[in-house]
Amino acid sequence: MLPRIVDWSWPLGKEIAGAPPIHVLTSGKDWRLAAWMLASWLQFSEHAWPIFIHDDGTLPKEASETLGKLLPGARIIDRREADAAVGPLLHAFPFCADFRKLHPLALKLFDVTHFTPGGRFLLFDSDLLFFNYPREILDWVAGGADECWFNEDAREGSLINAAEARGELGIKIWSRVNGGLCLLAKSAIDLDLCDRTLAQTSILSGDPWRIAQTLHMLCAARHGKGGLLPRTYEVSLGKRSAGNAISRHYVRAVRDRFFAEGLESLNTIFFPLETA
């Protein structure tokens, strides 16, 4: 079912004036998941959006060409372009620079912020899918507030506990932040805070897949505006999502459900004549 996304076509919908861009970091392994994710977002948000697709360094030419055809107007930023633009900006933040060189997920933090033209942006993971109208997100878009919002994790994922965050950084952490769906104010992203966190705390000893998520959480908590989206923006470990789920982030433990549940549901919407 995964390759069928090449047969999908852009739904009708006008872009919201001044809409914040959608960013997704993807790879040679996951780009088709990202295509399904973006298609589901466009389907259920009922609007067109500025889209930035970030290559983690493994995106093949076929993927870039296909994504360009599926998503006219999307900007695809290859890794060489990103390195040339962002690398020099991190000279003053050596621990951030080292983290970016070591792990591609760092691009979600540094590159997305740099390439965002306005003051706010949405950041979606490739393994996220939408199933209903995302009213709360569109209210955030329309409201213009410089708040940061995340979906709620199934369990605590921070690599820094409350005592360490308070003692080393003077920050009261936000609990159970998941970085698969983020609504972010650009002003919240503090490179000095990120550099100090990487230098002074135990964050680098934890799961490398959660470092950028923890840094996003710390920046948002320091910013002090926003919180967690309703649980209808689901992160769960069960076989099936709730019947009222607006979206589901299929984290590593349930990645198989992206295909067995998520694509099965969307296939009947995207290709109704073939699945009738």
N, C-alpha and C positions, 0 to 999 in steps of 0.2 A: 504493500500500500504506500510506503514512503515515497517511492519515485513518482507516484501519480501527481504529485504537487506541480509538476511541470505542465500539466493540463489545466491547472487553475487559471482563472483570469481575474484581473483587478476589478473589485466591485465598484459600483457607482458610489460617488460620495465626494463632496467638496471639502477642501482643507479648511480647518478652522483658522480664522485670521490670527496671525501671531502664535500659532500652535507651537508648543515646545517640541523638539525633535524626539524621535524614538531611536535609541541606540541599542545595538546588539553586537556582542563579541561572539564570533563563531570560528569554525575550524574546518579542515578537510573532512573530518569525521562527522561533524554535526550540522553542516550547512543546510541539509535538507530538513532537519528538525527546525532550524531557524526559519526556513521558508514557510513551513506549516504554521509556525508560531505567528509570524507576521501576517499571513493570510487570515488566520483566525482573529487577530486583533483588528484588521481592517474590516472583516466581515461584521463583527459585533460592535465595534465602536461607531460604525456607520459613517466614517469620515476618512479622507485621505490625510496623510501626515508626512512631514519631513522625516526621512529615514536615513540613518547612518549605520552602515554595516562594517564592523572592524574585523580585519583579518588577523588571526593570532600568529600568522607566519606559516600556516600550513594549507591555506585556501588555494585549491588548484584553479587554473584558468577556466575550466569548464564550469566551476561553481560561480565564479564572478560573472561569467557571461550569462548563465542561467538566471541568477538572481537579478541581474540587470534587466533581463527581458520580463521577468515576473513582476518586478517592482520598478516601473519606469520612474526615473527621477531620483531613485535612491543613490546615495553616495557610498561607494565601496572604497574603504581606505585600506590599502595594502600595507603590510608590515614595514616595508622599506620607507614608504612615505611617512608612516607614523614615527618610526625611529628617528628619521631626520628632523621631524618637527618637535617631538616631545623630548627626545634625549637631551638636547642642550638646555631645556627648561629645568631639568632636574639636577644640573651641575651643583646648584646650591643646596641640594637635598640628597646627599650621597647614599643614605640608607634607602630612600625611595628609588633612586637610580639603580641600586643593586637589586632591589626587589623586582623592579620591572624587567631587568635582564634575566632574572632567575625563573620567573613564573608568568606565563601569558595572562593569567587572570588579573594581574596588576594593570593591564590595559583598561579594565573596566573602571578603574579609579582615575588614573592619570590621563589617559588618552581621551576617554569620553568627555571628561571635564574640559580638556583643551579644545576639542573640536566642536563643542557646543557653542553656537553663535549667540544665543540669548542667555537669559538668567536662570532658566530652569530646563530640566530634561527628564525623560523617562528612560529607564534602563531595564531591559528585559533579557532574560536568559533564553538560550535556544530551546531548552526543554520545558518551556512554559506554553500552555495553550489556553485559549479563551473559549467560553461556551455560552455566555450571556452578556447582555449590555452592561458595560463597566461604569455604572453611574457615578460612583464615588471618584473614580479617576477623572472622568469628564468634568465633574464639579470642581476638582482641584485645578484642572486646566483652565476652566472658565473663571475661577475665582482669582487667579493670579498671585496667590499668597506664596511667600518664599518659605514654604514648609517642606519637610522631608517625610515621606511615608514609605512603609515597607509591608510586604506580606509577613504574616506571623509564622514562625517556624514550628515544626511539630515538637521540637525540643530545643533546649538552649544550645546555641551554636557559637557563642562568643568565645574567642581564644584568650580573653582576659576576664578574670573574675572581678566582682564588684570592688573588692578591697584593693586590688592592684590598680584598677582604673582610678579609684579615688586617691590612692596614695601617690602614684607616679604621675598622674595626669590631671588630677582635680576634677574628674568627670564622673557623674552618676550614670552608669550604663543604662541603655534600653534593653530589656530582656527579650529574648526569642526573636530577634531580628533575622529575617531571611533575605538574602540579596538577589533572589531570582526575579523579583518585581520591585522596582524602586522608583519613586517619584522624588526628584532631588532638586534642591536649590543650589545653583552653582556656587553661591557665596558661602555655603556650608563646608565646602571641600577645602580643608586647611592643610597645605603641604607641610608646614612646619610641625603641626600636630602629628601628621602621619610619620614624618621623619623621626620625631622624638619617640613615638610609640614603637617604631621598628628598632630604635637604638636602645631604649631604656626598659622595655618590658619583655615578657616571655612570649610574645606573640609569634615569633619565628620558630618556636619549638613545637607549635601546634600543627594541625592539619593545614597544609599549604593551600588547599581549596577554600579555606575559610578566612584567609588573611585579609583579602580585599573586602569581604563582607564585614569583618570586624572593624576595619578602618572606616568603612562607610558608616557603620553604626556609631562609632566614636565621634566622627565629624558631625553627624546629625544630632547626637546627644549634646555635644558642646554647643551647637547652633540653637538647640532648645525649642524648636518649633516642629510639630508634627507628631508622628507615632506609628502605630500599627493599623493597617487596613482591616476591615471586618474579615472574619474567618471564611466568608464566601469567596475570598481570594485565597484559595486553599493550598496548604502544604500539609500533606498527610501521608501516612505510611500504610493505609489500608488498600484493599483491592479496588474499591470503587470510591469515587468522589461523592460528595453529598449532592442530592438532587437539585439544590439551589446554587451550586457552585458557579461563580462567575468565571473563575479561572482555576487552573491547578498547575503548580510547579512540581514536575515529576523529578524529584531529587534522586540521587544515585540509588538509594535503597529500593525505589519503585520505578526505575527508568523503564522497565518492560511495560508498565501500564500506559506510558506515552503512546505505545503502538496498539496494545490490546484494548485499551479503553478510549484514549484520546482520539486517535486517528479513526477508529471505528465509528465514533460519534460524528466527527467532522466530515468523514467521507460521504455520509448520507446528505449532508448540507451542501457540500461543494459539488457533488456529482449526483444529484437526485435522480436523473433519468436512468443512470446506470445501476443505481442501487434500489430502484423501486421494485 
